[in-house]
Amino acid sequence: MKLPVFMRAAPLFAALGAVFLAQPVRAASDAPVAIVAAENFYGDVARQIGGPAVKVTSILSNPNQDPHLFEASPAVARAVAAARIVVYSGIDYDPWMEKLLASAPQASREIIVVANLIGRKSGDNPHIWYDPATMRAFAGRLSADLSTADPSRRAEYAARLARFAASLAPIEAKITALHARLDGVPATATEPVFGYMFARLGMVVRNEAFQLAVMNNTEPAAHDVAAFENDLKTHQVRLLIYNAQASDPIAARMEKIARAAGVPIVGAAETEPPGLNYQAWMMSELDAVDRALPAGTR
C-alpha cells in the first residue's frame, strides 16, 4: 500500500478547531458512547465490543475508495470533534487524523493509536491489522476505555471482549495449519499490505525494496523491477499478493507477468469488505491463500 498522500488543509482544520474547541465531548449518561474509527475494521470491532451502548462512525469504509487519496471533509472533522473515543492506526498510515484531533482538542476524549499498543513505530509496515494479535490488543484497550466512560456496563463490555477473543480462535487455528505447510515457501507482493500475515504464515517474502517503493509512491529502482520480473518468470516465488484496492502501472504490470507465468495471485484489501466482519474478512484471505497454494506446494 502506498502511504496516504493528502492535500494540505491547515486553514480548514484551524477554523474547525475554533468552532469545536468549546464543545463538550461527554454525552448524556443514557446516550451511546460516540466512537470514531479512522478505518472501518476498527469500527467493526468497536461495535462488537460496545454493542448497543456505542455509536460508531467509520471514516474509511468505501471498498472503491483509494485510501491514499482520502481528504478529510468538514463532516469528518465534526464527527471527530464530538467523539468520546477516537481510534486510528498511526505510524503514518492516517496522519490526517492527527491533524483533526489537534484542531479540536478535548481533555476528556480517549485517543487510541493502535500502533502504540503493539510497539510499532514510524517506518514499520503500517498494515498492522493483518495480524489478529493487533486487533486483540485493540479490543482489550477499547473495552477498558468503555468501562471507564460507562462503568455501569463494565460487565457487558468484558463479556463481549471475551466473545471477541474466542472468535479469533478459528483464525489462529487456520494460521497454524497453513504455517505447518507454508513455512519457508517464497512469496512476493506488489505492496506490503499482507506483510504481517506473511510473517505469521512463515513465508519468505522477496522483493521488499520494490514493495516499499510502491508503498511510498516512488519509482522502484530498475534492478528491483528486473529482479521482481525474474522471480515471477522463473517461479522463484510461489505466490503474488496484490493490493486489491489501489494499484499503479508498475504493480499492474507485475500482476500481468504473474498471470502469464502461472504464478497464483491473491488480492489483499485495505478496508474491510462490505458484508463481512473482521473475523470473516481475515478468514477469507487465509482461505484464498489456502486455495492458491494447495497441499504439496513448495
N, C-alpha and C positions, 0 to 999 in steps of 0.2 A: 504494500500500500504506500502511496506517496504521502508524505506528511502533508497536513492541510495547508493550503495556500489561501489566505483570506484577504479581502480588501480591508484597508485600514478604516476604522470608523470611530476614531477618537472623539470627534465632535458629538456624534450620536451618544456614545457612552457617557460623556460628560454631562450632556443635557438630561439624559435619563437618570443619571446619578443624582442630580439636583432635585428631580421630581420625586424619586423614591426614597431618598435618604431618611425622611421622617416617617415612612410608612411602617406600621407595626408588622412584625413577622408572625407572631403567635396568634392563631385564630381563636375563636371562642372554644371553650372546653369541649363542647359537643360537636364541633366541626372536625372533619377529617384532617389529618396532618398533610400539609401540602409538600409534595416531593417533586423536584425537577431533576431529571436524569439527562445528561448530555446525549447518551446513546440509549437506544431502546432495549438492549439486553439488560442494562442496569435497571431500567424502568420496569421491565418484566419481573425481574427478581424482587424489586421493591414491592410490587403488587402481591407477589407470592408471600412475602414476609408480613406485609402490612394488612393484607386483606381489605375488608370494607372500612377500616379505620384510616385509610390513606387515600389521597387523591394524587395520582401520578401524572406528570407531564413528561413525555419523552421527546426530545428535540430532534435528534437524528433517527428517523424511522422509515423513511421512504426508500424502498429497495431499488428504485430507479434513480436515486439521487447520488451523485458523486460526493462523498463526504469531504473530499479535498476542496471542493468549491463552495462549501457552505458559508453563508453570510448571515450573521445574526440580525434579526429584524427587531423593531420596537416591541412587537408582541412577545418575542422570546425574552427580551430584556425585562418586560413587565412580569412574566412568569417567574423568572429568576429572582427578581426583587421581592416578590410576595412569598417565596418558598420558605418553609421551615427547615427543610433539609435539601441540600444540593449535592449531587454526585456526578463526578466526571472522571475520566481515565487518568489525565495528567501525562507527564513525560512527553509533552509537545504534541500530543495527538489532538487535543481540543483546546488550544490556547485562547480561543475566543471566550471560553467560559471564565477564564481568569480575568479577562477584561470586564466582562459583565459583572462579576462579583465585586471587582474593585470599584466599579461605578456606583454600586448600591450597597455599601457595607451595612451589615446588621449584626450587632453583638450576639443576639440570641439565635442566629442561624447556625446550623451544623453543616459543615462542608466536609464531604468525604472524597478524598483524592485516592482512588483505588490503587494506583501505582505505589503510593506511600505505604499502603497496608502490607504489601508483599515485598517491600525493599527494593523496588525498581527505581531507576534514576534516569535523568535525561541522557539520551544516547543509546539506551536499551531499546530493544524491539518494543514498539508501543502497543502491539496487538495482544495485550495481556489476557483478554477474556478467552482466548483459545486454550487456556489451561483451567480446567474446572476448579482447581485449588484457589485460583484468584476469586472466583465467584463465591466460593465457600467463605473466604475471608471477608468479602464484601457483605455477604448476608449476615455474618456474625456481627460486624460493626453496625450495620443498619438496625438489627434487632436491638442492640444496646442503645442506640440513639433514639429509637422509637420508644423504648421503655422509659427513657429519661423524659422525653417530650410528652408521653402519655402513660404515666405509671399505672393507671387503672387497668390497662390492658397488657401488662407485662407478661402474664401467663400465656395469653393468646399469642403474643409475638414469639415467645420461647417455643411454643408448640409448633408454630408454623416454621420456625427455624429448624427444628428437629425434622419436620417432614421434608423440608428442602434438602437438608443434608442427606437424608435417606434416599431421596430421589436421584442423587448423583451417583449412587452405588452402581447402577447398571452401566453408566458411562465409564466409571473406573474399571469395572469388570471387562468391558469391551476394550479399553486401552490396554489392560493387562494381557488379554488374549492376543491382540494384534502385536503387542511388543514381543511376545514369545515367537511370533512368526516373522516379524519385520525388523527386528533388531539388527542393525548393520546394513540394511538394504539402502542403496544410494537413491536419492531423490533430489529434485530441484524445484524451483518456483520462480515465477516472474517477479514476485514481491514477497517479503517475509510475513505475509498475513498468517500463514499456518505454522509459523516458526515454533511456537511453544508446544503445539501438538506434535510436530515432528520430533521434538526433543522427548516428549512423553512416550512416543512410539519407538524411540531408539534408532530412528532412521538417520542416515548420514546425509547431510544437506550440502549440496555443491552449488557453485556459482553465487556465493553470498555477496561478492562485490557487485555483481550485476544487480542483484535484488536491492541492495542498499541504494545504488544509483537511481533506480526507477522509483523507489520509495521517496527519495529526496528530490525527485523531479529534476534530475540531472542526466546528462547523456552518459550511458555506460562506456567505459573505455573499449577501444576496438579489440584489444586482446581478450577482454572479458566476454564480449559478444561472440568472438570466434570460439572461445572455449565452451560457451553455452551451446552454440550450434553443434559443435563436435560431440559434446556429451549426448545430445539428442540423436544425432545421425548415427553414432556408433553404439548406442544403447549403453552408455556408461551410467545412465540413470534409468530407474525403473518406473518413475512416476513424475509427472509435472503437475504442480498446483498453480492455478492462475487466479487472479483476483476477479471474481465473478461480478463485481460491482463497478470497477473502474479499470480502464486499460489505456494503453497508448500504442502507437505504431510498432515500437520495438517489442513490446510484450506480445502484441497480436502476431507479430512475425514468428516469435518463438512457439506460440501455440500452433501455428500453421506447420512449422517444421516438425513439431512433435507428432501431429496427426499424420503427416506424410511418412514419418519413420515408424509409426505404430506404437509410440510411447503412450501409455494410458494418461489421461488428463482428468483432473478433478478440480472443480471450482470451489473457492472458499470466499464467502461473502463477508462484508464488514459490518453489516447491520442484520439483526435478527429477521428472518423472512416472515412475511405475513402468515398468520395461522399456526405458527409454531411457538412454543415457549423455549427457553434457553436449553432445557434438557433435550427436547426433541430435535432442536437445531444441531447440537453437538453430536447427538447420536446419528443424525442423517449424514453428517460429514464423515463420521467414522465408518458408517455403512458404505458410503461411496468409495472410501479407500479400500475397504474390505473387498468390494466387488472388483475394483480396478486391479488389485494385487491378490489374486486367489492363492490358496494353499500351494506351496511349491515354488513361490516367487523368490528369486534370489538374484 
